[in-house]
């Protein structure tokens, strides 16, 4: 990773943020941590939407040499027991983070923070998790197991965590390397088509997007690239989309529940184009109901 890209990226996302708490919030939100900031007190804490181990990883990130300390195996994002005991054993960062302990004005530290390529591991991806992505699993709207920041590459971590917080299951992701696009692979066609419907009918209308978001059906992938090959442009746009999704996560989860309550066996046999049209239509109805109730 080019250090100058990281410096420009951090400068852009922290523009006008002079206080330590505000800068910390923007930097570590961009790194993938789901945070809450009290604007009056300056208190920053991990959101309850975070994985139970995110506090431990965040604490390791106080050290510029954190990569030498992080030796846990990367795991499947959908290990069902990954949040057991979270309430009893909550990390202190779920209550309050001492932002002074992080060297966020040091460009070398920031470059290390955003430079971490996660190795692809067949055991981590867990090819046998067969139930996820099937029609019945999508329709039940179960709460998804939370994903660790540790298992995600820095520049796409926030987008993956936000998508998951909205009730959409993902399989794998990559921030893009050697000129290749960034991407998210979804757990099956239903999760991918639902995200595509939200993207078409909500995200595109809320944000001015310049990157190319392409939908590749062979592995249910959304590929994201800057038409000019501008990494800074790519990373910033993924941040903007992630922020929007997370800000509206409660509404998006409720919309999914409403849509899934209307699905029948006839939808199960529809081709992707037909089902996308149905999802978009149902989602637009959710938007109208939301607008009329405000």
C-alpha positions in Angstrom: 0.0 0.0 0.0 1.3 3.4 -1.0 1.8 5.5 2.2 0.8 8.7 0.4 -2.7 7.1 -0.4 -3.2 6.4 3.3 -2.2 9.9 4.3 -4.5 11.5 1.7 -7.3 9.1 2.7 -7.0 10.0 6.4 -6.8 13.7 5.6 -10.0 13.4 3.6 -12.0 11.5 6.2 -10.9 13.7 9.1 -11.3 17.0 7.4 -12.4 19.6 10.0 -12.0 17.1 12.8 -9.5 18.8 15.1 -10.4 17.1 18.4 -8.8 13.7 19.3 -12.2 12.0 19.8 -13.6 13.1 16.5 -10.4 12.2 14.6 -10.3 8.8 16.3 -14.0 8.1 15.5 -13.5 8.8 11.8 -10.2 6.9 11.4 -11.3 3.8 13.3 -14.8 3.8 11.8 -13.1 3.8 8.4 -10.9 0.9 9.6 -14.1 -1.1 10.1 -14.9 -0.7 13.8 -18.6 0.1 14.6 -18.3 3.0 17.0 -20.5 5.5 18.9 -19.4 9.0 19.6 -21.0 11.3 22.2 -20.5 14.8 20.7 -20.9 16.6 24.0 -18.6 14.5 26.2 -16.3 13.2 23.5 -16.8 9.7 24.8 -16.2 7.0 22.2 -17.2 3.3 22.6 -17.8 0.2 20.5 -21.3 -0.3 19.3 -23.3 -3.3 20.5 -23.4 -4.3 16.8 -19.7 -5.1 17.1 -18.2 -8.6 17.4 -17.2 -9.5 21.0 -13.5 -9.8 19.9 -13.4 -6.3 18.3 -12.3 -4.7 21.5 -9.4 -7.0 21.9 -8.2 -6.3 18.3 -8.7 -2.6 18.8 -6.5 -2.7 21.9 -3.8 -4.4 19.9 -3.9 -1.6 17.4 -2.5 0.8 19.9 0.9 -0.6 18.9 2.4 0.3 15.5 3.8 -3.3 15.4 0.4 -4.8 15.9 0.9 -7.3 13.1 3.5 -9.2 15.2 0.9 -9.5 18.0 -2.0 -10.6 15.8 -1.5 -14.3 15.4 -5.0 -15.7 15.7 -6.2 -17.8 12.8 -8.7 -16.0 10.6 -12.1 -17.6 10.9 -15.3 -18.1 9.0 -17.5 -15.0 9.5 -20.4 -17.3 10.4 -19.1 -19.3 13.3 -22.4 -19.6 15.2 -20.9 -19.3 18.7 -18.7 -16.3 18.0 -20.6 -14.0 20.4 -21.4 -16.4 23.3 -20.7 -14.8 26.6 -20.3 -11.4 25.1 -22.3 -9.6 27.8 -20.5 -11.3 30.7 -17.0 -10.8 29.2 -17.4 -7.5 27.4 -14.2 -5.7 26.6 -13.9 -2.3 28.4 -14.0 -0.6 25.0 -17.7 -1.4 24.8 -18.1 1.2 27.6 -15.3 3.7 26.9 -12.2 4.0 24.7 -9.2 6.0 25.8 -8.5 7.6 22.4 -5.3 9.2 23.7 -3.6 5.8 23.6 -3.7 5.7 19.8 -1.0 7.6 17.9 -3.4 8.9 15.2 -1.3 11.9 14.3 1.7 9.7 13.3 1.6 9.0 9.5 3.7 5.9 9.9 1.2 4.5 12.4 -1.7 5.3 10.2 0.0 3.6 7.2 0.4 0.4 9.2 -3.2 0.6 10.4 -4.5 0.6 6.9 -2.0 -1.9 5.4 -3.0 -5.5 6.2 -3.7 -8.1 3.5 -5.8 -11.0 4.9 -4.6 -14.3 3.5 -7.3 -16.4 1.7 -7.7 -19.7 3.6 -10.1 -22.5 2.5 -10.7 -23.5 6.1 -11.5 -19.9 7.0 -14.0 -19.6 4.2 -15.6 -22.9 5.2 -17.0 -24.3 2.0 -19.4 -26.6 3.9 -21.6 -24.0 5.5 -24.4 -25.1 3.3 -27.4 -23.6 5.1 -26.4 -20.0 4.5 -27.8 -18.3 1.4 -30.6 -20.8 0.9 -34.1 -19.5 0.4 -35.4 -20.7 3.8 -32.4 -19.2 5.7 -32.8 -15.8 3.9 -36.6 -15.8 4.5 -36.4 -16.5 8.2 -34.5 -13.2 8.8 -32.4 -14.7 11.6 -29.9 -12.3 13.2 -26.6 -12.9 11.5 -23.5 -13.9 13.6 -21.2 -10.9 13.8 -18.0 -10.5 11.8 -14.7 -9.7 13.4 -12.8 -6.7 12.1 -9.7 -8.8 12.3 -10.9 -11.1 9.5 -11.4 -8.2 7.0 -9.0 -6.1 4.9 -8.8 -2.5 6.1 -10.4 -0.5 3.2 -13.4 -2.8 2.7 -14.0 -3.7 6.4 -16.5 -1.0 7.1 -18.6 -1.8 4.1 -18.7 -5.5 5.0 -19.6 -4.8 8.6 -22.3 -2.4 7.6 -23.8 -4.8 5.1 -23.9 -7.5 7.8 -25.5 -5.1 10.3 -28.4 -4.6 7.8 -29.1 -8.3 7.8 -27.3 -9.3 4.6 -24.9 -12.3 4.7 -21.6 -12.2 2.9 -19.2 -14.9 2.0 -15.8 -13.2 1.4 -14.4 -9.8 0.4 -11.3 -8.0 -0.9 -10.3 -4.4 -0.9 -8.6 -4.8 -4.3 -5.0 -5.5 -5.1 -2.6 -4.9 -8.0 -5.2 -2.9 -10.0 -8.0 -5.5 -9.5 -11.4 -4.2 -8.3 -12.6 -4.5 -4.7 -15.4 -7.0 -4.2 -17.9 -8.6 -1.8 -19.2 -12.1 -2.4 -22.7 -12.6 -0.9 -24.1 -15.8 0.6 -26.2 -16.9 -2.3 -28.5 -15.2 -4.8 -31.1 -14.0 -2.3 -28.7 -11.9 -0.2 -27.0 -10.6 -3.3 -30.3 -9.6 -5.0 -31.6 -8.0 -1.9 -28.5 -5.9 -1.5 -28.7 -5.0 -5.2 -32.3 -3.9 -4.8 -31.3 -1.6 -1.8 -28.3 -0.3 -3.9 -30.5 0.5 -6.9 -33.5 2.0 -5.1 -31.9 3.6 -2.1 -28.1 4.1 -2.1 -27.9 5.4 -5.7 -30.6 8.0 -4.9 -28.9 9.1 -1.6 -25.3 9.4 -2.9 -23.5 10.8 -5.9 -21.6 7.7 -7.0 -18.7 7.7 -9.4 -17.4 4.2 -9.1 -18.6 1.2 -11.1 -20.6 -1.3 -9.0 -21.0 -4.4 -11.2 -23.1 -7.5 -10.3 -21.5 -10.8 -11.3 -23.9 -13.7 -11.0 -21.5 -16.6 -11.3 -20.4 -16.3 -7.6 -23.0 -13.7 -6.5 -20.3 -11.0 -6.4 -20.5 -7.2 -6.4 -17.3 -5.8 -8.0 -16.4 -2.2 -7.2 -13.8 -0.1 -9.1 -12.9 3.4 -10.0 -13.3 4.1 -13.7 -10.1 6.1 -13.5 -8.2 3.6 -11.5 -8.2 6.1 -8.6 -7.8 4.1 -5.3 -8.5 7.1 -3.2 -11.8 7.6 -5.1 -12.6 3.9 -4.6 -11.9 3.8 -0.9 -13.8 7.0 -0.2 -16.9 5.9 -2.1 -17.0 2.5 -0.2 -16.8 4.5 3.0 -19.7 6.7 2.0 -21.9 3.7 1.1 -20.9 1.9 4.3 -21.8 5.0 6.4 -25.2 5.3 4.8 -26.0 1.6 5.2 -25.0 1.6 8.9 -26.9 4.8 9.6 -30.1 3.2 8.2 -29.4 -0.3 9.4 -32.6 -0.5 11.6 -34.8 0.6 8.7 -33.1 -1.8 6.3 -33.5 -4.8 8.7 -37.1 -4.0 9.1 -37.6 -3.6 5.4 -36.1 -7.1 4.9 -38.5 -8.6 7.4 -41.5 -7.0 5.7 -40.3 -8.2 2.3 -39.6 -11.7 3.5 -43.0 -12.0 5.1 -44.5 -11.6 1.6 -42.3 -14.2 -0.1 -43.9 -17.5 -1.1 -42.7 -20.7 -2.9 -43.3 -19.0 -6.3 -40.5 -16.5 -5.5 -38.2 -19.4 -4.8 -38.4 -20.6 -8.4 -38.0 -17.2 -10.0 -35.0 -16.3 -12.1 -32.7 -13.6 -10.9 -34.1 -10.8 -13.1 -37.7 -11.5 -12.0 -36.7 -11.7 -8.3 -34.7 -8.5 -8.4 -37.8 -6.7 -9.8 -39.9 -8.1 -7.0 -37.4 -7.1 -4.4 -37.1 -3.6 -5.8 -40.9 -3.2 -5.9 -41.3 -4.4 -2.4 -38.5 -2.2 -1.1 -39.9 0.9 -2.8 -43.2 0.2 -0.9 -41.2 0.1 2.3 -39.7 3.4 1.5 -43.2 4.9 0.8 -44.5 3.6 4.1 -41.6 5.0 6.0 -42.0 8.4 4.3 -45.7 8.5 5.1 -45.2 7.7 8.7 -42.8 10.5 9.3 
